[in-house]
Amino acid sequence: MPVTLAESGIYASLAFMIAIAAMIVGSVRLQGSSIAIDPLFAAAASCGFFVLIAFIASPMVTEQPLAGILILDNALFGYLLPAAFAFAAAAWTRSYLAQPLMERIYGVTAILGGLAYVLVEVRRGFAGPDLFSSDVDASELYAYSAAILLYGIALLALGFRLRSRDLRLAALGIVTIAICKVFLVDMSGLEGLLRALSFIGLGASLVAIGLAYQHILRRGATAAPAEIASAG
């Protein structure tokens, strides 16, 4: 019997918990001897395991319908739950190990897991539990672009909240993907009012993101000298 999507997410979450425990403990004891654990190896192994088992159990491979209701289906356990553990591992690495490569490995894995969940839920909203029961139409293509763009905006806000430059750059990459998709895919198929609304909505979103980014950068630049002065 093949591994279900929910099962794969639970296995991947356990792998991330083991990796976090390995980073905290630093070694394991086998037959009375202490064996050091390379935290970078633990990061690569847990993230690689998540990617592999998520692909094996994905509806694209198994052709199995999703179980549960929209948003709260087994994609939540298969993609979003492991992504949350990967994000926790990235946060812990940043706070206690200060190893940028490990933080980026966990961070990229968390971002991709969250993006997979978002895209699957968009598809389910149009096709139902059986993701391959219908063709993709123009409105669904637009919905993918909107979802990717909103996901990028959420990551950008989180990057500012956590003061993470890497997360902000990743968020801009996600937004760039949405932009490229709109121009290369969506606008080639949309016609009339839908095409105009897509262009207007994209432009307004980009302007809002640019203004917010500049405003927060200016506020951060003015707050830093004030904090230094108060500390002195």
Long-range contacts (C-beta under 8 A, 24 or more apart in sequence): 2-56, 2-57, 2-62, 3-53, 3-56, 3-57, 4-57, 4-62, 4-64, 4-67, 4-74, 5-54, 5-57, 5-58, 5-59, 5-62, 5-64, 5-66, 5-74, 5-75, 5-77, 5-78, 6-67, 6-74, 6-77, 6-78, 7-57, 8-53, 8-54, 8-56, 8-57, 8-78, 9-54, 9-74, 9-76, 9-77, 9-78, 9-79, 9-80, 9-81, 9-82, 10-77, 10-81, 11-49, 11-53, 12-46, 12-49, 12-50, 12-53, 12-54, 12-82, 12-85, 13-81, 13-82, 13-85, 15-45, 15-46, 15-49, 15-50, 16-46, 16-50, 16-82, 16-85, 16-86, 16-88, 16-89, 17-85, 18-42, 18-46, 19-43, 19-45, 19-46, 19-89, 20-85, 20-88, 20-89, 20-92, 23-89, 23-92, 23-93, 23-96, 23-97, 24-92, 39-93, 39-97, 39-99, 39-102, 40-99, 40-101, 40-102, 40-105, 43-89, 43-93, 43-102, 43-105, 43-106, 44-105, 46-86, 46-89, 47-86, 47-105, 47-106, 47-108, 47-109, 50-82, 50-86, 50-109, 50-113, 51-109, 51-112, 54-78, 54-79, 54-82, 54-113, 54-116, 59-120, 59-131, 59-132, 60-131, 63-132, 65-128, 65-129, 65-130, 65-131, 66-120, 66-124, 66-129, 66-130, 66-131, 67-129, 70-121, 70-124, 70-125, 71-121, 73-121, 73-124, 73-129, 75-116, 75-117, 75-120, 75-121, 75-124, 76-117, 78-117, 79-113, 79-114, 79-116, 79-117, 79-120, 80-113, 80-114, 80-117, 82-113, 83-109, 83-110, 83-111, 83-112, 83-113, 83-114, 83-117, 84-110, 86-110, 86-113, 91-162, 94-164, 100-166, 103-166, 104-166, 107-166, 107-167, 107-170, 108-170, 111-155, 111-170, 111-174, 114-151, 115-148, 115-151, 115-174, 118-147, 118-148, 118-151, 119-144, 119-147, 119-148, 122-147, 138-186, 138-189, 138-190, 138-191, 138-194, 139-194, 141-181, 141-185, 141-186, 141-189, 141-190, 142-186, 142-190, 142-194, 142-198, 144-181, 145-178, 145-181, 145-182, 145-186, 145-198, 145-202, 146-201, 148-174, 148-177, 148-178, 148-181, 149-175, 149-178, 149-202, 149-205, 152-177, 152-178, 153-205, 153-209, 156-209, 156-213, 160-216, 175-206, 175-209, 178-202, 179-206
